[in-house]
Amino acid sequence: MDIPRSTYYYKPKDNFLKKKLDSDLADAIEKIAYQYPYYGYRRITAALRRKGMAINHKKVLKMMKKMGLQCRKAYKFRVTTNSSHNLKVYPNLVKDLVVSRVDQLWCAEITFIRILTAFVYLAAIIDAFSRKIVGYALGRTLATKLPLGALRMAIRGRNTCNLIHHSDKGI
């Protein structure tokens, strides 16, 4: 026989045991990740060690990437709406309206966008029929000129007769 002596003495590794341990570890990681969605690989490693598992953070990171378990970034809640005012609240004119043409109903929306150093606000006017943005404005404050700038941009060059402009504060 022309085979090396090492081939005769070779004993295959027990891959079944390794796969069983990896699947148990994956189950433990998944359980912690769903219970605490803001935990990253470091906190999950610490939680596994508290449970008595001897595990390396690199192995946890590798398995989390393989399983697609990235932590969710926790954002600080910001109040952007002041609903306790004495201003008149207008009735909802679009409750039973069936939109059938362009420039029949515009909806207004204001949201904030996080940039590297601060927040900026985006005011947008959306045509409800075509679902296109017909006007927008970007600013650092929620001053009156922000939505007015978006409205002026939307009005410019459009047919505004028989138009309803709606915001989410209608009753």
N, C-alpha and C positions, 0 to 999 in steps of 0.2 A: 504494500500500500504506500502510495506516494503522498501522504497527507502529514502535516506537522503534528507533533505529539500534543501540542496545546489544544488542538481540535478535539482530541479524545477526552481531555480533562475539562473542557469548557462546560460550564453550567449556566443555562440561560437565567436571566434575571426574572424575578416574579413581578411582571408588569400588572397583573391583576390587583395585587396589594396596593401598588402605587396609584392605580386608577381609582380604587376604592377610597383611599385617603384623600385624593384630589377632589373626588365628588363630594365627600363629607365636608371638606374645607369649603368648596364652592357653595354648598347648602348653607353653611354657617355664615359665610360672607354675605350671601343673598338675604338671609334672614335679618342680619344687622343692618344692611343697606336699605331695606324696605322699612324697617322700624325707625331708623334714623336717616332720612334722605339727605341730610346736610353733612353727613360724615364722609370724609375723604379716606384715602387708604391708610393714613397714619392713625386716625382715630379707630378705624376698623381693626387695624393690627393691635392696637392697645386693648380694644374690647375682646378680641380673640385671646390675647395673653391673659386678660383677667379671668377668662373662662378656663384657663389652664392649658391652652394650646401653645406649643413651642413653634412659633411661626416667624418668618422673616418678612419685613415690610416689602421687600422687592417681590417676593412670591405673591403677596396680597395684591400689590399694584398690577402685576402681570395677569393675575386671574381676573381682577376687576376690569381691566382693559379688554380681556378676552370675552368676558360676559357682558360688556357694554354697560357697566354700572359706574357712571360718573356721578359725583355728588352735585346737587343743585346748589346754585349760589344763593345765599340768603340776602335779600334786599331789605333795606330799611323802609318801612311803610311811610309814605308821604301823603298828607292830606292836601289835596289840590282843589277841593270844592267847598264853598261856603254856602250851605243850604239854609242857614238861619239868617235870612235877610227880610227886610220889610218891603221889598220890591214886588210889583205885581207879577203873578204867575199866570201866563196866558193859557187858554184852553188848547187841548190837543186837536188840531184840525185834520190830522192824518190818520185818525183811529180807524175809520172804515174806508179810506181812500184806496182805490185801485189805480196804481200808477201805470199810465198807458203811453207816455211820450217823454221825450227828452225835455228838460227844463220845466217840468211840471212840479217836481218836488226836489228841493235841496236839503240835505242834512248837514248839520254843523258838528264838528268834533274837535276837542282840544285834548292833547295828550302831552306828556313830557318825554324827552329823550335824554338818556344819560350819556354825557360825553366824558372825556378824560378828566376834566377838572370840575365840572359842575353839571347842571341840568339846563336844557333849553326846552322851550315849549313850542309845539306845532299846532297851529289852528288850520283846519282843513274844511272846505265846503265840498260835499260829494253829491253828484247827481244820482238820485235814487234809481232812475230807470237804467241808465247806462253804467252806473257804478264807477264812474270816472271822477277823479278829483278835478273840479273846475276852478278852484282857487285855494291858495294856501299862503301861510305866512309863518315865519320862524322868528322867535324872539326870546330874550332872557327873562322876561317878566310876563305876568298875566294881565298886563295893562290893556285897556280898551282898544288901543291901536292895533293890537295883535289880531283879534277876530275881524276888526274893521278892514284891516289890510287884506285879509283873505276874502272878505266879501267884495271889496272893491275889485280885486283881481277876477273874481267869478263873474261879476256884473259886466265887466269890460267886454264888449263884443258879443253878448249873448241876448237871447230873447227872454225878457223877464216879465212879460205880461201874463197874468194868471199863474203866477209862480207862488208856491208856498215854501217858505224857509222855516225849517224845523230844527229845534235843538232838543236834547233829551230832557229838558225841564218842563215839557208840556204835560198837562194832567189828562 
